[in-house]
Amino acid sequence: MRFRSSSPPLLTAFSYASLTDVVLQLLIFFLLSSAYVIQSGVKVQLPKSETGERGTKAQIVVSVNADGAFFLNTKPVSRDQLRDGVRSMLVEQADPVVVIQADKAVSLQVAVEAMDIVKSAGGSKFLIATEPVE
């Protein structure tokens, strides 16, 4: 015996409207929250590089502005204070990486002097900060 249904079978349809709303809300959230991410530091125009990488380890930032002044994590320091400050930070952090942020107008000699000061303080891992090529 065969039973027949008088109504057609119900087809389930997926509605993309709710998925679109969720994706749009996530997009708005990330756009708004990214506006509040401000990179504090010394105003330095970094040189450009095509093969830059992002560092994720503990970092000590040594900056040299266009005038040749040294900064240790945004604090202006003299050459002797830089050596002492880096030495104390190296003791506090496990396996730190020292990031050298030298303005592109600074001569290579001044950037090498910054590396020499950090090396004399006990630093052994260096990165040179650059901007990506657009």
C-alpha positions as CSV (number, residue, x, y, z in Angstrom):
1,M,0.0,0.0,0.0
2,R,1.4,3.3,-1.0
3,F,0.5,6.6,0.8
4,R,0.5,9.8,-1.1
5,S,1.0,13.2,0.4
6,S,-1.2,16.0,-0.8
7,S,1.3,18.7,0.0
8,P,4.8,19.0,-1.6
9,P,7.8,18.2,0.5
10,L,9.3,21.1,2.5
11,L,12.6,22.3,1.2
12,T,15.0,23.8,3.7
13,A,16.7,26.9,2.5
14,F,19.6,28.5,4.2
15,S,19.3,32.2,4.7
16,Y,22.5,34.2,4.2
17,A,21.1,37.3,5.8
18,S,22.1,36.4,9.3
19,L,25.5,35.3,8.3
20,T,26.0,38.6,6.4
21,D,24.9,40.6,9.5
22,V,27.4,38.8,11.7
23,V,30.3,39.3,9.2
24,L,29.4,43.0,8.8
25,Q,29.3,43.5,12.6
26,L,32.7,41.8,13.0
27,L,34.2,44.0,10.2
28,I,32.9,47.2,11.9
29,F,34.2,46.0,15.2
30,F,37.7,45.4,13.9
31,L,37.8,48.6,11.9
32,L,36.8,50.7,15.0
33,S,39.1,48.9,17.4
34,S,42.1,49.2,15.0
35,A,41.7,53.0,15.1
36,Y,42.7,52.9,18.8
37,V,46.0,51.0,18.3
38,I,48.6,53.7,18.5
39,Q,52.3,52.9,18.3
40,S,53.9,55.0,20.9
41,G,57.5,55.9,20.6
42,V,60.0,58.3,19.2
43,K,59.2,60.0,15.9
44,V,61.5,58.3,13.5
45,Q,61.2,57.9,9.7
46,L,62.3,54.3,9.2
47,P,64.0,53.1,6.0
48,K,62.0,50.9,3.7
49,S,62.6,47.2,3.2
50,E,60.9,44.6,1.0
51,T,61.8,41.6,3.2
52,G,60.8,42.8,6.7
53,E,59.6,40.5,9.4
54,R,57.6,41.1,12.6
55,G,59.3,40.3,15.9
56,T,57.3,38.8,18.8
57,K,59.9,38.2,21.5
58,A,60.6,40.6,24.4
59,Q,62.2,43.7,23.0
60,I,64.4,46.5,24.0
61,V,64.0,49.5,21.6
62,V,66.9,51.8,21.0
63,S,65.9,54.7,18.8
64,V,68.1,57.3,17.1
65,N,66.3,60.4,15.7
66,A,67.4,62.6,12.8
67,D,69.4,64.8,15.2
68,G,71.4,61.8,16.4
69,A,69.9,61.7,19.9
70,F,69.5,58.3,21.6
71,F,66.3,57.0,23.2
72,L,65.8,53.9,25.2
73,N,62.1,52.8,25.0
74,T,61.0,56.4,24.2
75,K,63.1,57.9,27.1
76,P,65.9,60.3,25.9
77,V,69.3,59.1,27.2
78,S,72.9,59.9,26.7
79,R,75.4,57.3,25.4
80,D,76.5,56.3,28.9
81,Q,72.9,56.2,30.2
82,L,72.0,54.0,27.2
83,R,74.7,51.5,28.0
84,D,73.6,51.3,31.7
85,G,69.9,51.2,30.8
86,V,70.4,48.4,28.3
87,R,72.6,46.5,30.7
88,S,69.9,46.6,33.4
89,M,67.1,45.7,30.9
90,L,69.1,42.7,29.6
91,V,69.3,41.3,33.2
92,E,65.5,41.7,33.7
93,Q,64.4,40.0,30.5
94,A,64.9,36.5,29.4
95,D,66.5,36.3,25.9
96,P,65.6,39.8,24.8
97,V,66.0,41.2,21.3
98,V,67.3,44.7,20.9
99,V,65.5,46.6,18.1
100,I,67.5,49.5,16.6
101,Q,65.2,52.2,15.2
102,A,67.4,54.6,13.3
103,D,66.0,57.5,11.3
104,K,66.7,57.2,7.6
105,A,68.4,60.6,7.7
106,V,71.0,59.3,10.3
107,S,74.3,58.2,9.0
108,L,75.3,54.6,9.2
109,Q,78.1,55.5,11.6
110,V,75.6,56.6,14.2
111,A,73.5,53.5,13.9
112,V,76.6,51.3,14.2
113,E,77.6,53.3,17.3
114,A,74.2,52.5,18.8
115,M,74.8,48.8,18.1
116,D,78.3,49.0,19.6
117,I,76.9,50.6,22.8
118,V,74.3,47.8,23.1
119,K,76.8,45.1,22.4
120,S,79.2,46.5,25.0
121,A,76.2,46.3,27.5
122,G,75.8,42.6,26.8
123,G,73.3,42.6,23.9
124,S,73.8,39.9,21.3
125,K,70.5,39.8,19.3
126,F,69.7,42.8,17.1
127,L,67.0,43.7,14.7
128,I,67.0,46.9,12.6
129,A,63.5,48.3,12.3
130,T,62.2,49.1,8.8
131,E,59.0,50.0,7.1
132,P,57.4,47.9,4.4
133,V,57.6,49.1,0.8
134,E,54.2,50.2,-0.4
